[in-house]
Amino acid sequence: MFHAMKFAKYMEEQGAAVVYGQIDRPTFKDGSVKEYFEQVLEHEKFVTSSIREMVELARVEKDYATENLLQWYINEQVEEEANDNEILQTINLMGSGGNSLYMLNTQLGKRENGTTLDFTAL
C-alpha cells in the first residue's frame, strides 16, 4: 500500500488525476512452500519488468522527474528479488520439513524492512 500511495502522491504533485481501480490479486498455484516462493519471485520479476517499461517511457518522454521516482522503485525491486532469492536459498539449504519451515517462519517473523535472515540463529 505504501508503494501505491507514494506513486499516487507523486502523480498528484505533478498535476495528474489519480483514478483508483481494482487491481487483480496475483494468482498462485497450490504447491509446496518452495514452489510458492518460486512463484513469488516470478511475480516480483514481472513487477520489475513493468517498472523498467515505465523507465523506458520516461526516458523517451524526457520526463526526468518520473525517471528519478522510478529509480526508487527499481532499488526496491532489487531488494524484493534479493529477499525472495535468499528465502529460496534457505529452503534449499534447510529443506522443507516441518522443523525447517518452523525455523524459517520464526526468522522471517523477526525481520524488519531491509533486513536479511540471521543464519546464525538457525
A tleap script that builds the chain and sets N, CA, C and O, in Angstrom:
source leaprc.protein.ff14SB
mol = sequence {
  NMET PHE HIE ALA MET LYS PHE ALA LYS TYR
  MET GLU GLU GLN GLY ALA ALA VAL VAL TYR
  GLY GLN ILE ASP ARG PRO THR PHE LYS ASP
  GLY SER VAL LYS GLU TYR PHE GLU GLN VAL
  LEU GLU HIE GLU LYS PHE VAL THR SER SER
  ILE ARG GLU MET VAL GLU LEU ALA ARG VAL
  GLU LYS ASP TYR ALA THR GLU ASN LEU LEU
  GLN TRP TYR ILE ASN GLU GLN VAL GLU GLU
  GLU ALA ASN ASP ASN GLU ILE LEU GLN THR
  ILE ASN LEU MET GLY SER GLY GLY ASN SER
  LEU TYR MET LEU ASN THR GLN LEU GLY LYS
  ARG GLU ASN GLY THR THR LEU ASP PHE THR
  ALA CLEU
}
set mol.1.N position { 0.824 -1.187 0.000 }
set mol.1.CA position { 0.000 0.000 0.000 }
set mol.1.C position { 0.877 1.263 0.000 }
set mol.1.O position { 0.571 2.252 -0.666 }
set mol.2.N position { 1.972 1.197 0.765 }
set mol.2.CA position { 2.882 2.338 0.815 }
set mol.2.C position { 3.410 2.675 -0.572 }
set mol.2.O position { 3.485 3.846 -0.945 }
set mol.3.N position { 3.775 1.647 -1.339 }
set mol.3.CA position { 4.324 1.870 -2.677 }
set mol.3.C position { 3.295 2.536 -3.583 }
set mol.3.O position { 3.626 3.453 -4.336 }
set mol.4.N position { 2.064 2.081 -3.512 }
set mol.4.CA position { 1.000 2.659 -4.341 }
set mol.4.C position { 0.728 4.112 -3.953 }
set mol.4.O position { 0.559 4.972 -4.817 }
set mol.5.N position { 0.689 4.375 -2.657 }
set mol.5.CA position { 0.401 5.733 -2.207 }
set mol.5.C position { 1.543 6.690 -2.555 }
set mol.5.O position { 1.307 7.863 -2.843 }
set mol.6.N position { 2.765 6.196 -2.527 }
set mol.6.CA position { 3.918 7.016 -2.925 }
set mol.6.C position { 3.764 7.433 -4.386 }
set mol.6.O position { 4.001 8.587 -4.743 }
set mol.7.N position { 3.370 6.492 -5.213 }
set mol.7.CA position { 3.200 6.784 -6.629 }
set mol.7.C position { 2.028 7.741 -6.852 }
set mol.7.O position { 2.132 8.672 -7.650 }
set mol.8.N position { 0.907 7.517 -6.147 }
set mol.8.CA position { -0.270 8.387 -6.291 }
set mol.8.C position { 0.057 9.815 -5.856 }
set mol.8.O position { -0.345 10.774 -6.515 }
set mol.9.N position { 0.781 9.954 -4.756 }
set mol.9.CA position { 1.146 11.289 -4.281 }
set mol.9.C position { 2.003 12.006 -5.316 }
set mol.9.O position { 1.807 13.194 -5.574 }
set mol.10.N position { 2.944 11.294 -5.905 }
set mol.10.CA position { 3.790 11.887 -6.939 }
set mol.10.C position { 2.941 12.361 -8.114 }
set mol.10.O position { 3.127 13.470 -8.614 }
set mol.11.N position { 2.012 11.520 -8.549 }
set mol.11.CA position { 1.155 11.896 -9.676 }
set mol.11.C position { 0.346 13.146 -9.356 }
set mol.11.O position { 0.226 14.042 -10.191 }
set mol.12.N position { -0.208 13.207 -8.149 }
set mol.12.CA position { -0.971 14.391 -7.742 }
set mol.12.C position { -0.088 15.636 -7.733 }
set mol.12.O position { -0.515 16.709 -8.160 }
set mol.13.N position { 1.149 15.488 -7.244 }
set mol.13.CA position { 2.082 16.619 -7.227 }
set mol.13.C position { 2.424 17.091 -8.637 }
set mol.13.O position { 2.775 18.253 -8.841 }
set mol.14.N position { 2.321 16.189 -9.606 }
set mol.14.CA position { 2.601 16.525 -10.997 }
set mol.14.C position { 1.352 17.029 -11.727 }
set mol.14.O position { 1.395 17.317 -12.923 }
set mol.15.N position { 0.242 17.131 -10.993 }
set mol.15.CA position { -0.986 17.656 -11.581 }
set mol.15.C position { -1.811 16.622 -12.314 }
set mol.15.O position { -2.738 16.984 -13.038 }
set mol.16.N position { -1.506 15.362 -12.152 }
set mol.16.CA position { -2.268 14.296 -12.815 }
set mol.16.C position { -3.449 13.885 -11.941 }
set mol.16.O position { -3.373 13.913 -10.713 }
set mol.17.N position { -4.522 13.509 -12.589 }
set mol.17.CA position { -5.680 12.981 -11.861 }
set mol.17.C position { -5.403 11.517 -11.536 }
set mol.17.O position { -5.061 10.727 -12.415 }
set mol.18.N position { -5.552 11.175 -10.282 }
set mol.18.CA position { -5.323 9.801 -9.851 }
set mol.18.C position { -6.667 9.098 -9.787 }
set mol.18.O position { -7.579 9.533 -9.082 }
set mol.19.N position { -6.776 8.017 -10.525 }
set mol.19.CA position { -8.002 7.225 -10.540 }
set mol.19.C position { -7.673 5.867 -9.939 }
set mol.19.O position { -6.771 5.168 -10.401 }
set mol.20.N position { -8.410 5.512 -8.916 }
set mol.20.CA position { -8.173 4.232 -8.249 }
set mol.20.C position { -9.103 3.182 -8.833 }
set mol.20.O position { -10.316 3.379 -8.895 }
set mol.21.N position { -8.539 2.091 -9.249 }
set mol.21.CA position { -9.317 0.981 -9.779 }
set mol.21.C position { -8.891 -0.306 -9.108 }
set mol.21.O position { -7.897 -0.349 -8.383 }
set mol.22.N position { -9.631 -1.316 -9.350 }
set mol.22.CA position { -9.329 -2.607 -8.755 }
set mol.22.C position { -8.103 -3.219 -9.428 }
set mol.22.O position { -7.962 -3.180 -10.650 }
set mol.23.N position { -7.243 -3.770 -8.624 }
set mol.23.CA position { -6.077 -4.493 -9.120 }
set mol.23.C position { -6.308 -5.949 -8.795 }
set mol.23.O position { -6.544 -6.319 -7.645 }
set mol.24.N position { -6.236 -6.770 -9.825 }
set mol.24.CA position { -6.439 -8.196 -9.594 }
set mol.24.C position { -5.336 -8.751 -8.715 }
set mol.24.O position { -4.163 -8.403 -8.857 }
set mol.25.N position { -5.729 -9.600 -7.827 }
set mol.25.CA position { -4.784 -10.270 -6.943 }
set mol.25.C position { -3.954 -11.246 -7.770 }
set mol.25.O position { -4.499 -11.947 -8.622 }
set mol.26.N position { -2.651 -11.302 -7.533 }
set mol.26.CA position { -1.859 -12.285 -8.275 }
set mol.26.C position { -2.328 -13.694 -7.924 }
set mol.26.O position { -2.684 -13.974 -6.780 }
set mol.27.N position { -2.324 -14.558 -8.904 }
set mol.27.CA position { -2.749 -15.935 -8.649 }
set mol.27.C position { -1.519 -16.807 -8.444 }
set mol.27.O position { -0.520 -16.687 -9.154 }
set mol.28.N position { -1.619 -17.672 -7.470 }
set mol.28.CA position { -0.550 -18.607 -7.177 }
set mol.28.C position { -1.122 -20.013 -7.191 }
set mol.28.O position { -2.205 -20.262 -6.661 }
set mol.29.N position { -0.393 -20.915 -7.795 }
set mol.29.CA position { -0.801 -22.311 -7.831 }
set mol.29.C position { -0.463 -22.956 -6.494 }
set mol.29.O position { 0.550 -22.638 -5.870 }
set mol.30.N position { -1.330 -23.868 -6.067 }
set mol.30.CA position { -1.041 -24.602 -4.844 }
set mol.30.C position { 0.197 -25.449 -5.045 }
set mol.30.O position { 0.440 -25.972 -6.133 }
set mol.31.N position { 0.959 -25.575 -4.010 }
set mol.31.CA position { 2.172 -26.385 -4.091 }
set mol.31.C position { 2.917 -26.325 -2.774 }
set mol.31.O position { 2.351 -25.963 -1.743 }
set mol.32.N position { 4.163 -26.675 -2.814 }
set mol.32.CA position { 4.999 -26.657 -1.619 }
set mol.32.C position { 5.373 -25.209 -1.284 }
set mol.32.O position { 5.145 -24.294 -2.075 }
set mol.33.N position { 5.942 -25.029 -0.116 }
set mol.33.CA position { 6.397 -23.705 0.283 }
set mol.33.C position { 7.460 -23.213 -0.702 }
set mol.33.O position { 7.470 -22.041 -1.079 }
set mol.34.N position { 8.345 -24.106 -1.113 }
set mol.34.CA position { 9.370 -23.722 -2.075 }
set mol.34.C position { 8.731 -23.273 -3.383 }
set mol.34.O position { 9.127 -22.252 -3.947 }
set mol.35.N position { 7.753 -24.022 -3.867 }
set mol.35.CA position { 7.077 -23.646 -5.118 }
set mol.35.C position { 6.355 -22.311 -4.961 }
set mol.35.O position { 6.316 -21.509 -5.895 }
set mol.36.N position { 5.792 -22.076 -3.795 }
set mol.36.CA position { 5.122 -20.798 -3.544 }
set mol.36.C position { 6.127 -19.650 -3.664 }
set mol.36.O position { 5.851 -18.656 -4.335 }
set mol.37.N position { 7.287 -19.781 -3.018 }
set mol.37.CA position { 8.274 -18.706 -3.087 }
set mol.37.C position { 8.872 -18.572 -4.481 }
set mol.37.O position { 9.284 -17.477 -4.862 }
set mol.38.N position { 8.930 -19.646 -5.245 }
set mol.38.CA position { 9.356 -19.539 -6.639 }
set mol.38.C position { 8.352 -18.701 -7.430 }
set mol.38.O position { 8.737 -17.900 -8.282 }
set mol.39.N position { 7.074 -18.891 -7.145 }
set mol.39.CA position { 6.041 -18.092 -7.809 }
set mol.39.C position { 6.104 -16.630 -7.360 }
set mol.39.O position { 5.905 -15.721 -8.166 }
set mol.40.N position { 6.379 -16.411 -6.087 }
set mol.40.CA position { 6.532 -15.049 -5.575 }
set mol.40.C position { 7.678 -14.353 -6.302 }
set mol.40.O position { 7.544 -13.205 -6.724 }
set mol.41.N position { 8.804 -15.050 -6.448 }
set mol.41.CA position { 9.952 -14.476 -7.162 }
set mol.41.C position { 9.588 -14.145 -8.603 }
set mol.41.O position { 9.952 -13.079 -9.100 }
set mol.42.N position { 8.885 -15.030 -9.273 }
set mol.42.CA position { 8.469 -14.758 -10.652 }
set mol.42.C position { 7.549 -13.544 -10.728 }
set mol.42.O position { 7.639 -12.755 -11.668 }
set mol.43.N position { 6.668 -13.392 -9.748 }
set mol.43.CA position { 5.791 -12.213 -9.715 }
set mol.43.C position { 6.622 -10.941 -9.528 }
set mol.43.O position { 6.373 -9.933 -10.190 }
set mol.44.N position { 7.605 -10.986 -8.630 }
set mol.44.CA position { 8.459 -9.814 -8.428 }
set mol.44.C position { 9.226 -9.474 -9.700 }
set mol.44.O position { 9.422 -8.298 -10.004 }
set mol.45.N position { 9.658 -10.480 -10.441 }
set mol.45.CA position { 10.338 -10.232 -11.710 }
set mol.45.C position { 9.395 -9.565 -12.708 }
set mol.45.O position { 9.819 -8.712 -13.487 }
set mol.46.N position { 8.115 -9.952 -12.689 }
set mol.46.CA position { 7.116 -9.307 -13.543 }
set mol.46.C position { 6.971 -7.837 -13.154 }
set mol.46.O position { 6.924 -6.967 -14.023 }
set mol.47.N position { 6.901 -7.558 -11.853 }
set mol.47.CA position { 6.793 -6.175 -11.376 }
set mol.47.C position { 8.020 -5.385 -11.815 }
set mol.47.O position { 7.895 -4.254 -12.285 }
set mol.48.N position { 9.191 -5.967 -11.664 }
set mol.48.CA position { 10.431 -5.305 -12.085 }
set mol.48.C position { 10.385 -4.973 -13.573 }
set mol.48.O position { 10.774 -3.879 -13.981 }
set mol.49.N position { 9.913 -5.909 -14.374 }
set mol.49.CA position { 9.798 -5.693 -15.812 }
set mol.49.C position { 8.853 -4.531 -16.118 }
set mol.49.O position { 9.129 -3.717 -17.000 }
set mol.50.N position { 7.751 -4.456 -15.396 }
set mol.50.CA position { 6.786 -3.359 -15.591 }
set mol.50.C position { 7.413 -2.010 -15.258 }
set mol.50.O position { 7.196 -1.023 -15.962 }
set mol.51.N position { 8.189 -1.977 -14.184 }
set mol.51.CA position { 8.844 -0.728 -13.793 }
set mol.51.C position { 9.882 -0.330 -14.843 }
set mol.51.O position { 10.016 0.849 -15.169 }
set mol.52.N position { 10.606 -1.300 -15.365 }
set mol.52.CA position { 11.582 -0.997 -16.425 }
set mol.52.C position { 10.899 -0.400 -17.644 }
set mol.52.O position { 11.434 0.516 -18.269 }
set mol.53.N position { 9.726 -0.909 -17.987 }
set mol.53.CA position { 8.987 -0.356 -19.124 }
set mol.53.C position { 8.616 1.108 -18.858 }
set mol.53.O position { 8.684 1.941 -19.762 }
set mol.54.N position { 8.226 1.416 -17.621 }
set mol.54.CA position { 7.898 2.805 -17.289 }
set mol.54.C position { 9.129 3.691 -17.358 }
set mol.54.O position { 9.044 4.839 -17.794 }
set mol.55.N position { 10.275 3.169 -16.931 }
set mol.55.CA position { 11.525 3.942 -17.021 }
set mol.55.C position { 11.847 4.246 -18.480 }
set mol.55.O position { 12.210 5.371 -18.822 }
set mol.56.N position { 11.711 3.239 -19.334 }
set mol.56.CA position { 11.990 3.452 -20.762 }
set mol.56.C position { 11.061 4.516 -21.342 }
set mol.56.O position { 11.506 5.359 -22.121 }
set mol.57.N position { 9.791 4.492 -20.980 }
set mol.57.CA position { 8.851 5.504 -21.457 }
set mol.57.C position { 9.227 6.887 -20.925 }
set mol.57.O position { 9.184 7.872 -21.663 }
set mol.58.N position { 9.595 6.958 -19.649 }
set mol.58.CA position { 10.008 8.243 -19.075 }
set mol.58.C position { 11.221 8.797 -19.817 }
set mol.58.O position { 11.318 10.004 -20.034 }
set mol.59.N position { 12.136 7.930 -20.201 }
set mol.59.CA position { 13.327 8.381 -20.940 }
set mol.59.C position { 12.951 8.894 -22.321 }
set mol.59.O position { 13.456 9.926 -22.764 }
set mol.60.N position { 12.070 8.179 -22.999 }
set mol.60.CA position { 11.615 8.607 -24.322 }
set mol.60.C position { 10.941 9.974 -24.223 }
set mol.60.O position { 11.140 10.840 -25.076 }
set mol.61.N position { 10.143 10.156 -23.171 }
set mol.61.CA position { 9.416 11.412 -22.970 }
set mol.61.C position { 10.294 12.506 -22.352 }
set mol.61.O position { 9.862 13.649 -22.202 }
set mol.62.N position { 11.527 12.142 -21.997 }
set mol.62.CA position { 12.441 13.055 -21.303 }
set mol.62.C position { 11.804 13.583 -20.016 }
set mol.62.O position { 11.937 14.755 -19.663 }
set mol.63.N position { 11.118 12.687 -19.343 }
set mol.63.CA position { 10.461 13.002 -18.072 }
set mol.63.C position { 11.398 12.572 -16.949 }
set mol.63.O position { 11.253 11.494 -16.373 }
set mol.64.N position { 12.357 13.439 -16.655 }
set mol.64.CA position { 13.422 13.099 -15.721 }
set mol.64.C position { 12.913 12.974 -14.288 }
set mol.64.O position { 13.455 12.188 -13.511 }
set mol.65.N position { 11.897 13.725 -13.932 }
set mol.65.CA position { 11.348 13.635 -12.577 }
set mol.65.C position { 10.726 12.249 -12.346 }
set mol.65.O position { 10.919 11.640 -11.294 }
set mol.66.N position { 9.988 11.769 -13.333 }
set mol.66.CA position { 9.389 10.438 -13.197 }
set mol.66.C position { 10.472 9.371 -13.208 }
set mol.66.O position { 10.405 8.407 -12.445 }
set mol.67.N position { 11.461 9.538 -14.062 }
set mol.67.CA position { 12.560 8.575 -14.076 }
set mol.67.C position { 13.237 8.522 -12.708 }
set mol.67.O position { 13.605 7.448 -12.233 }
set mol.68.N position { 13.397 9.678 -12.083 }
set mol.68.CA position { 14.001 9.731 -10.755 }
set mol.68.C position { 13.140 8.992 -9.729 }
set mol.68.O position { 13.663 8.231 -8.916 }
set mol.69.N position { 11.843 9.209 -9.762 }
set mol.69.CA position { 10.940 8.496 -8.857 }
set mol.69.C position { 11.046 6.998 -9.085 }
set mol.69.O position { 11.137 6.224 -8.133 }
set mol.70.N position { 11.034 6.595 -10.333 }
set mol.70.CA position { 11.072 5.167 -10.654 }
set mol.70.C position { 12.368 4.511 -10.210 }
set mol.70.O position { 12.403 3.300 -9.988 }
set mol.71.N position { 13.435 5.291 -10.078 }
set mol.71.CA position { 14.693 4.725 -9.575 }
set mol.71.C position { 14.492 4.174 -8.166 }
set mol.71.O position { 15.081 3.151 -7.816 }
set mol.72.N position { 13.670 4.839 -7.352 }
set mol.72.CA position { 13.366 4.338 -6.006 }
set mol.72.C position { 12.708 2.967 -6.101 }
set mol.72.O position { 13.041 2.058 -5.340 }
set mol.73.N position { 11.769 2.822 -7.042 }
set mol.73.CA position { 11.082 1.543 -7.216 }
set mol.73.C position { 12.035 0.463 -7.740 }
set mol.73.O position { 11.926 -0.701 -7.354 }
set mol.74.N position { 12.950 0.840 -8.601 }
set mol.74.CA position { 13.935 -0.122 -9.090 }
set mol.74.C position { 14.768 -0.650 -7.920 }
set mol.74.O position { 14.974 -1.856 -7.785 }
set mol.75.N position { 15.238 0.267 -7.081 }
set mol.75.CA position { 16.014 -0.147 -5.912 }
set mol.75.C position { 15.187 -1.055 -5.004 }
set mol.75.O position { 15.703 -2.030 -4.457 }
set mol.76.N position { 13.934 -0.738 -4.849 }
set mol.76.CA position { 13.033 -1.543 -4.021 }
set mol.76.C position { 12.878 -2.946 -4.601 }
set mol.76.O position { 12.851 -3.931 -3.862 }
set mol.77.N position { 12.779 -3.031 -5.912 }
set mol.77.CA position { 12.632 -4.339 -6.554 }
set mol.77.C position { 13.898 -5.170 -6.440 }
set mol.77.O position { 13.823 -6.390 -6.289 }
set mol.78.N position { 15.052 -4.537 -6.510 }
set mol.78.CA position { 16.303 -5.268 -6.302 }
set mol.78.C position { 16.260 -5.928 -4.926 }
set mol.78.O position { 16.627 -7.093 -4.770 }
set mol.79.N position { 15.810 -5.171 -3.939 }
set mol.79.CA position { 15.693 -5.701 -2.574 }
set mol.79.C position { 14.664 -6.833 -2.493 }
set mol.79.O position { 14.914 -7.855 -1.853 }
set mol.80.N position { 13.519 -6.654 -3.135 }
set mol.80.CA position { 12.473 -7.678 -3.096 }
set mol.80.C position { 12.952 -8.985 -3.722 }
set mol.80.O position { 12.750 -10.060 -3.158 }
set mol.81.N position { 13.579 -8.891 -4.873 }
set mol.81.CA position { 14.070 -10.103 -5.534 }
set mol.81.C position { 15.185 -10.754 -4.720 }
set mol.81.O position { 15.257 -11.980 -4.638 }
set mol.82.N position { 16.048 -9.946 -4.120 }
set mol.82.CA position { 17.111 -10.500 -3.280 }
set mol.82.C position { 16.519 -11.230 -2.075 }
set mol.82.O position { 16.987 -12.308 -1.708 }
set mol.83.N position { 15.492 -10.645 -1.461 }
set mol.83.CA position { 14.836 -11.298 -0.323 }
set mol.83.C position { 14.243 -12.640 -0.738 }
set mol.83.O position { 14.407 -13.639 -0.038 }
set mol.84.N position { 13.563 -12.659 -1.864 }
set mol.84.CA position { 12.944 -13.909 -2.327 }
set mol.84.C position { 13.996 -14.959 -2.653 }
set mol.84.O position { 13.825 -16.135 -2.331 }
set mol.85.N position { 15.083 -14.537 -3.291 }
set mol.85.CA position { 16.174 -15.472 -3.583 }
set mol.85.C position { 16.792 -16.010 -2.294 }
set mol.85.O position { 17.129 -17.190 -2.206 }
set mol.86.N position { 16.935 -15.152 -1.313 }
set mol.86.CA position { 17.507 -15.574 -0.031 }
set mol.86.C position { 16.602 -16.600 0.657 }
set mol.86.O position { 17.089 -17.577 1.225 }
set mol.87.N position { 15.311 -16.379 0.606 }
set mol.87.CA position { 14.371 -17.337 1.197 }
set mol.87.C position { 14.464 -18.674 0.468 }
set mol.87.O position { 14.487 -19.729 1.101 }
set mol.88.N position { 14.516 -18.630 -0.856 }
set mol.88.CA position { 14.632 -19.877 -1.621 }
set mol.88.C position { 15.946 -20.601 -1.310 }
set mol.88.O position { 15.963 -21.826 -1.190 }
set mol.89.N position { 17.023 -19.865 -1.183 }
set mol.89.CA position { 18.301 -20.483 -0.834 }
set mol.89.C position { 18.227 -21.132 0.542 }
set mol.89.O position { 18.789 -22.205 0.760 }
set mol.90.N position { 17.539 -20.484 1.460 }
set mol.90.CA position { 17.384 -21.034 2.803 }
set mol.90.C position { 16.574 -22.314 2.766 }
set mol.90.O position { 16.918 -23.290 3.433 }
set mol.91.N position { 15.505 -22.316 1.995 }
set mol.91.CA position { 14.685 -23.528 1.861 }
set mol.91.C position { 15.518 -24.643 1.239 }
set mol.91.O position { 15.437 -25.791 1.676 }
set mol.92.N position { 16.315 -24.320 0.226 }
set mol.92.CA position { 17.181 -25.331 -0.386 }
set mol.92.C position { 18.190 -25.879 0.615 }
set mol.92.O position { 18.484 -27.074 0.620 }
set mol.93.N position { 18.712 -25.010 1.453 }
set mol.93.CA position { 19.709 -25.414 2.438 }
set mol.93.C position { 19.092 -26.255 3.562 }
set mol.93.O position { 19.638 -27.288 3.949 }
set mol.94.N position { 17.958 -25.800 4.075 }
set mol.94.CA position { 17.360 -26.423 5.255 }
set mol.94.C position { 16.375 -27.539 4.927 }
set mol.94.O position { 16.095 -28.393 5.768 }
set mol.95.N position { 15.855 -27.530 3.718 }
set mol.95.CA position { 14.814 -28.477 3.370 }
set mol.95.C position { 13.447 -27.894 3.686 }
set mol.95.O position { 13.334 -26.776 4.189 }
set mol.96.N position { 12.416 -28.667 3.386 }
set mol.96.CA position { 11.061 -28.151 3.575 }
set mol.96.C position { 10.271 -28.978 4.585 }
set mol.96.O position { 9.041 -29.022 4.545 }
set mol.97.N position { 10.994 -29.630 5.489 }
set mol.97.CA position { 10.333 -30.363 6.556 }
set mol.97.C position { 9.710 -29.405 7.561 }
set mol.97.O position { 10.003 -28.210 7.564 }
set mol.98.N position { 8.866 -29.936 8.394 }
set mol.98.CA position { 8.152 -29.117 9.371 }
set mol.98.C position { 9.059 -28.298 10.272 }
set mol.98.O position { 8.804 -27.114 10.490 }
set mol.99.N position { 10.124 -28.914 10.804 }
set mol.99.CA position { 11.040 -28.188 11.688 }
set mol.99.C position { 11.749 -27.067 10.943 }
set mol.99.O position { 11.906 -25.964 11.468 }
set mol.100.N position { 12.175 -27.352 9.724 }
set mol.100.CA position { 12.872 -26.340 8.919 }
set mol.100.C position { 11.959 -25.164 8.610 }
set mol.100.O position { 12.364 -24.008 8.728 }
set mol.101.N position { 10.732 -25.460 8.215 }
set mol.101.CA position { 9.798 -24.380 7.888 }
set mol.101.C position { 9.433 -23.573 9.131 }
set mol.101.O position { 9.226 -22.362 9.047 }
set mol.102.N position { 9.353 -24.228 10.269 }
set mol.102.CA position { 9.083 -23.509 11.514 }
set mol.102.C position { 10.219 -22.534 11.804 }
set mol.102.O position { 9.978 -21.374 12.139 }
set mol.103.N position { 11.452 -23.004 11.676 }
set mol.103.CA position { 12.607 -22.139 11.922 }
set mol.103.C position { 12.655 -20.986 10.912 }
set mol.103.O position { 12.959 -19.850 11.276 }
set mol.104.N position { 12.357 -21.280 9.653 }
set mol.104.CA position { 12.323 -20.230 8.629 }
set mol.104.C position { 11.252 -19.203 8.969 }
set mol.104.O position { 11.493 -17.998 8.895 }
set mol.105.N position { 10.087 -19.676 9.337 }
set mol.105.CA position { 8.990 -18.784 9.694 }
set mol.105.C position { 9.377 -17.893 10.881 }
set mol.105.O position { 9.075 -16.700 10.895 }
set mol.106.N position { 10.035 -18.477 11.857 }
set mol.106.CA position { 10.471 -17.706 13.025 }
set mol.106.C position { 11.433 -16.600 12.606 }
set mol.106.O position { 11.311 -15.462 13.060 }
set mol.107.N position { 12.384 -16.931 11.745 }
set mol.107.CA position { 13.349 -15.933 11.284 }
set mol.107.C position { 12.687 -14.847 10.437 }
set mol.107.O position { 13.006 -13.665 10.573 }
set mol.108.N position { 11.774 -15.249 9.572 }
set mol.108.CA position { 11.079 -14.251 8.746 }
set mol.108.C position { 10.239 -13.325 9.611 }
set mol.108.O position { 10.110 -12.138 9.312 }
set mol.109.N position { 9.675 -13.859 10.667 }
set mol.109.CA position { 8.863 -13.040 11.569 }
set mol.109.C position { 9.671 -12.008 12.329 }
set mol.109.O position { 9.115 -11.006 12.779 }
set mol.110.N position { 10.953 -12.224 12.483 }
set mol.110.CA position { 11.823 -11.296 13.210 }
set mol.110.C position { 12.348 -10.173 12.328 }
set mol.110.O position { 12.859 -9.175 12.835 }
set mol.111.N position { 12.227 -10.323 11.024 }
set mol.111.CA position { 12.818 -9.342 10.116 }
set mol.111.C position { 12.072 -8.028 10.153 }
set mol.111.O position { 10.855 -7.976 10.332 }
set mol.112.N position { 12.840 -6.973 9.978 }
set mol.112.CA position { 12.274 -5.654 9.767 }
set mol.112.C position { 12.566 -5.286 8.324 }
set mol.112.O position { 13.353 -5.963 7.662 }
set mol.113.N position { 11.956 -4.241 7.834 }
set mol.113.CA position { 12.194 -3.833 6.446 }
set mol.113.C position { 13.674 -3.672 6.186 }
set mol.113.O position { 14.383 -2.978 6.914 }
set mol.114.N position { 14.129 -4.333 5.126 }
set mol.114.CA position { 15.515 -4.184 4.708 }
set mol.114.C position { 16.493 -5.105 5.409 }
set mol.114.O position { 17.691 -5.049 5.134 }
set mol.115.N position { 16.012 -5.954 6.311 }
set mol.115.CA position { 16.944 -6.843 6.987 }
set mol.115.C position { 16.966 -8.191 6.298 }
set mol.115.O position { 16.080 -8.524 5.510 }
set mol.116.N position { 17.981 -8.946 6.607 }
set mol.116.CA position { 18.136 -10.261 5.998 }
set mol.116.C position { 17.958 -11.340 7.046 }
set mol.116.O position { 17.836 -11.053 8.237 }
set mol.117.N position { 17.945 -12.583 6.592 }
set mol.117.CA position { 17.839 -13.694 7.514 }
set mol.117.C position { 19.084 -13.790 8.370 }
set mol.117.O position { 20.190 -13.522 7.899 }
set mol.118.N position { 18.911 -14.170 9.624 }
set mol.118.CA position { 20.024 -14.366 10.544 }
set mol.118.C position { 20.341 -15.852 10.590 }
set mol.118.O position { 19.738 -16.595 11.363 }
set mol.119.N position { 21.292 -16.290 9.759 }
set mol.119.CA position { 21.620 -17.700 9.683 }
set mol.119.C position { 22.262 -18.224 10.961 }
set mol.119.O position { 22.225 -19.428 11.219 }
set mol.120.N position { 22.847 -17.346 11.762 }
set mol.120.CA position { 23.473 -17.809 12.990 }
set mol.120.C position { 22.436 -18.300 13.985 }
set mol.120.O position { 22.755 -19.118 14.849 }
set mol.121.N position { 21.207 -17.821 13.885 }
set mol.121.CA position { 20.155 -18.251 14.796 }
set mol.121.C position { 19.529 -19.563 14.362 }
set mol.121.O position { 18.772 -20.167 15.123 }
set mol.122.N position { 19.830 -20.016 13.151 }
set mol.122.CA position { 19.264 -21.262 12.664 }
set mol.122.C position { 20.146 -22.358 13.111 }
set mol.122.O position { 19.877 -23.524 12.821 }
savepdb mol mol.pdb
quit
